Amino acid sequence: MLDDADVRLDAHRHGIVLMRPLLRAAALAALGGAAFLGPWPLAVVGAALLALAAALAVASVLRWDRTHVVLTSDSLLVVHGVLRREAASVPLGRVGAVELEQSLPGRLLGYGTIVAGDLEITCIPAPREFLRMLNRALTGL
């Protein structure tokens, strides 16, 4: 997929994408921990909830770790997947206007959304630097 292209950037999405799934896992773990301390039938449910919370947390981190935003000399890609790798890409020659969108939390925490052609990539870390690199790659065409 990236055989003859010059990779200029290979980055993970911002860690903020882990907030929601890890909060869900923590809530399940709290319920499971409380149930685990109860009498026998309830303790089994608590153990199952604790195991489910751990599985959700591990799956979320693994999904984040296996998702990369890649800028090459030819295209912009989002590569994702654990068991089956998939990529969404846009050739740099087809990218017109590039937009940066940042909410207030995004500005405070250092993430944003980049829209380049048909590709919208959310939770990009240091989005202004990313935008500069993308614009340099576009002007180098």
C-alpha positions as CSV (number, residue, x, y, z in Angstrom):
1,M,0.0,0.0,0.0
2,L,2.9,2.4,0.8
3,D,5.5,0.7,-1.3
4,D,7.1,3.4,-3.4
5,A,5.7,6.5,-1.7
6,D,7.9,8.6,0.6
7,V,6.3,8.6,4.1
8,R,6.4,12.1,5.5
9,L,4.3,11.5,8.6
10,D,2.9,8.4,10.4
11,A,0.9,9.3,13.5
12,H,-1.8,8.0,15.8
13,R,-5.0,9.9,16.4
14,H,-5.1,12.0,19.6
15,G,-5.6,10.0,22.8
16,I,-8.9,11.8,23.4
17,V,-10.5,9.1,21.2
18,L,-9.9,6.7,24.1
19,M,-11.9,8.8,26.6
20,R,-15.4,7.6,25.9
21,P,-14.7,3.9,25.6
22,L,-12.4,3.9,28.7
23,L,-15.1,5.7,30.7
24,R,-17.6,3.1,29.7
25,A,-15.1,0.4,30.7
26,A,-14.5,2.1,34.1
27,A,-18.3,2.4,34.7
28,L,-18.7,-1.4,33.9
29,A,-15.7,-2.1,36.2
30,A,-17.3,-0.1,39.0
31,L,-20.6,-1.9,38.7
32,G,-18.8,-5.3,38.4
33,G,-16.6,-4.5,41.5
34,A,-19.7,-3.6,43.5
35,A,-21.6,-6.7,42.4
36,F,-18.5,-8.9,42.9
37,L,-18.6,-8.0,46.6
38,G,-22.2,-9.2,46.9
39,P,-23.5,-12.7,47.7
40,W,-22.7,-15.7,45.4
41,P,-25.0,-15.3,42.4
42,L,-24.3,-11.6,42.3
43,A,-20.6,-12.1,42.5
44,V,-20.7,-14.2,39.3
45,V,-22.4,-11.3,37.5
46,G,-19.8,-8.9,39.0
47,A,-16.9,-11.1,37.7
48,A,-18.5,-11.2,34.2
49,L,-18.8,-7.4,34.2
50,L,-15.2,-7.0,35.3
51,A,-14.1,-9.3,32.5
52,L,-16.2,-7.4,30.0
53,A,-14.8,-4.0,31.2
54,A,-11.2,-5.3,30.8
55,A,-12.0,-6.7,27.3
56,L,-13.6,-3.3,26.2
57,A,-10.6,-1.4,27.5
58,V,-8.1,-3.6,25.8
59,A,-10.1,-3.6,22.5
60,S,-10.3,0.2,22.6
61,V,-6.6,0.7,23.1
62,L,-5.7,-1.9,20.5
63,R,-8.0,-0.2,17.9
64,W,-6.4,3.2,18.7
65,D,-2.9,1.7,18.4
66,R,-3.7,0.1,15.1
67,T,-5.1,3.3,13.5
68,H,-2.6,5.5,11.8
69,V,-2.8,8.8,9.8
70,V,-0.2,8.6,7.1
71,L,1.0,11.4,4.9
72,T,3.1,10.4,1.9
73,S,4.5,12.2,-1.1
74,D,1.5,10.9,-3.1
75,S,-1.5,10.7,-0.7
76,L,-3.1,11.1,2.7
77,L,-4.3,7.9,4.3
78,V,-6.1,6.7,7.4
79,V,-5.0,3.0,7.9
80,H,-7.0,1.1,10.5
81,G,-8.0,-2.4,11.6
82,V,-6.6,-5.1,13.8
83,L,-7.4,-8.4,12.1
84,R,-8.1,-6.9,8.7
85,R,-6.2,-3.8,7.7
86,E,-8.2,-1.2,5.7
87,A,-7.2,2.2,4.4
88,A,-9.1,5.3,3.3
89,S,-7.0,7.6,1.2
90,V,-7.1,10.6,-1.0
91,P,-4.4,11.4,-3.6
92,L,-2.7,14.7,-3.0
93,G,-3.4,15.7,-6.6
94,R,-7.1,15.5,-5.9
95,V,-7.1,17.5,-2.7
96,G,-8.5,21.0,-3.2
97,A,-9.1,23.1,-0.2
98,V,-8.0,21.8,3.2
99,E,-9.9,22.7,6.3
100,L,-9.1,22.6,10.0
101,E,-11.9,22.4,12.5
102,Q,-11.2,22.8,16.2
103,S,-13.7,22.9,19.0
104,L,-12.9,24.7,22.3
105,P,-11.9,21.4,24.0
106,G,-9.9,20.6,20.8
107,R,-8.0,23.8,21.1
108,L,-7.3,23.3,24.8
109,L,-6.2,19.7,24.5
110,G,-4.4,20.0,21.1
111,Y,-6.6,18.0,18.6
112,G,-8.8,18.9,15.7
113,T,-10.4,17.6,12.5
114,I,-8.8,17.9,9.1
115,V,-10.9,17.8,6.0
116,A,-8.9,17.2,2.8
117,G,-10.9,16.4,-0.3
118,D,-13.3,13.6,0.5
119,L,-11.4,12.5,3.6
120,E,-12.3,13.8,7.0
121,I,-10.0,12.8,9.8
122,T,-11.1,13.5,13.4
123,C,-8.9,13.9,16.5
124,I,-5.6,14.7,14.7
125,P,-3.0,15.6,17.3
126,A,-1.3,19.0,16.8
127,P,-3.6,19.8,13.9
128,R,-1.9,23.1,12.9
129,E,1.5,21.4,12.5
130,F,-0.3,18.6,10.5
131,L,-1.9,21.2,8.3
132,R,1.4,22.9,7.6
133,M,3.0,19.6,6.6
134,L,0.0,18.8,4.4
135,N,0.1,22.2,2.7
136,R,3.9,21.8,2.1
137,A,3.2,18.4,0.5
138,L,0.5,19.9,-1.6
139,T,2.7,22.8,-2.8
140,G,5.5,20.3,-3.6
141,L,3.3,18.6,-6.2
